Amino acid sequence: MNITVVGTGYVGIVTGTCLAETGNKVTCVDIDAAKVAAYSSGVVPIYEPHLESLLVRNIEAGRIEFTTDLASAVKKSSIVFLALPTPPGEDGSADLQYILKVARDLSVVIDKYTVIVDKSTVPVGTADRIREVIGSKCKVEFDVVSNPEFLREGYAVDDFMKPDRVVVGCSSDRSRALMEELYKPFVRQGNPVIFMDERSAELTKYAANAFLATKITFMNEVANYCKEVGADVDLVRRGIGTDSRIGPRFLFPGMGYGGSCFPKDVQALHRSGKEIGCEFSILESVMAVNAKQKVMMFPIMKKHFGGDLFGKKIAIWGLSFKPETDDIRQAPSIDIISLLLDAGAELTVYDPEAMDNVKVILGDKVTYAHRSTEAILGAEALLICTEWAAFRNPDFEAMKSTMSNPVIFDGRNLYECDKMEELGFTYHSVGRKSIISVLDYNSKKTK
């Protein structure tokens, strides 16, 4: 098939590249000429495992190209994907200006039957709005389809190539047949393509993300309660995760959720519900709890240092909102770094991929280390914000000799409490007992 993908952000570039990988001829359109030039030369400006090598392969095979010319791309395509940003507005609702602007542009360039596929995360009723805008000037038949993405950052290529399910909202047999043919190579192992109406498809994406955010937040609340009553959240997690009605995923406690999807989608669903008198009270609680959870380590750190963080040398491992991405949007690390800086702490930070993005926000307010081991030189404490695999099995003995105090605040529960006690670390984690080392206690007494 000949396919156009409008928008080359995270969803757009993954969608275009993976569709090309199955033999389609894909044209990706973006208004940013510099981005188009970079992609055309095989350079991906975001970090996503396997994406760049896949893109280069399809460029060389002539299956994918990039342009700023929407009209020429659309005229040779039977399917046009809209992969455009829907950022939150001031009131929390999804901003549809980019999607509706492209819809207006499409209304005057479509010259044959075309399926317009909305891949963006949008409020219920957006397909109807797109259909109305295009239909105001378009002189030929077209269909609008809702096909929400379910891509996890760090695993997006695998998620697209081997999806758990594909959700398609459409109203005509003609568009259904085209979408069925398009996705056939991706579901050969039997995972379903689920057809439904457009409004149900639009809500499915919001409902999925809101539910997962709620599951994470509930487990964080349980972890906080465990800390107060002396229970171990890891044991509780295992105890409930083996229940087939609950399942083990998204039960790991930590410093809250972040990224480009969960915060925005929970907020948008809550807002759209409020507009029609459906309060979504549970989502209001999820957002409030998550905001506190993102900085839950700050009062623990402040208490450890006797209420005064001024001049304390603190190392931070992990800046991205999750591992295997350079995305720092709504990352807990940024929230807690802001509090630590306001308190006068001296911070040295390290992340395998997200350093450049953090520099844009924080500039020279923090020191950037080239390695995790460099970040902890002379540190009075280490704060872990992201569970990168490289942090899971460090040389603890070397850390003790490198740091001025053997103190770790683990916001992702990477290590076992008993092991940290045996190694002589002061160790604070989420929903588990705190370990106070003799070495740290003695160092405080001598100060």
Secondary structure as UniProt FT lines:
FT   STRAND          2..6
FT   HELIX           10..21
FT   TURN            22..23
FT   STRAND          25..29
FT   HELIX           33..40
FT   TURN            41..42
FT   TURN            49..50
FT   HELIX           51..60
FT   TURN            61..62
FT   STRAND          64..67
FT   HELIX           70..75
FT   STRAND          79..82
FT   TURN            90..91
FT   HELIX           97..107
FT   TURN            108..109
FT   STRAND          114..118
FT   TURN            124..125
FT   HELIX           126..135
FT   TURN            136..137
FT   STRAND          142..146
FT   TURN            153..154
FT   HELIX           156..161
FT   STRAND          166..169
FT   HELIX           173..183
FT   HELIX           184..186
FT   TURN            188..189
FT   STRAND          193..196
FT   HELIX           198..229
FT   HELIX           233..241
FT   TURN            244..246
FT   TURN            249..250
FT   HELIX           262..275
FT   TURN            276..277
FT   HELIX           281..293
FT   TURN            294..296
FT   HELIX           297..304
FT   TURN            305..307
FT   TURN            310..311
FT   STRAND          313..317
FT   TURN            329..330
FT   HELIX           332..342
FT   TURN            343..344
FT   STRAND          346..350
FT   HELIX           355..362
FT   HELIX           363..365
FT   STRAND          367..368
FT   HELIX           372..375
FT   TURN            376..378
FT   STRAND          381..384
FT   HELIX           389..391
FT   HELIX           396..402
FT   STRAND          407..410
FT   TURN            411..412
FT   HELIX           417..423
FT   STRAND          426..428
FT   HELIX           438..445
//
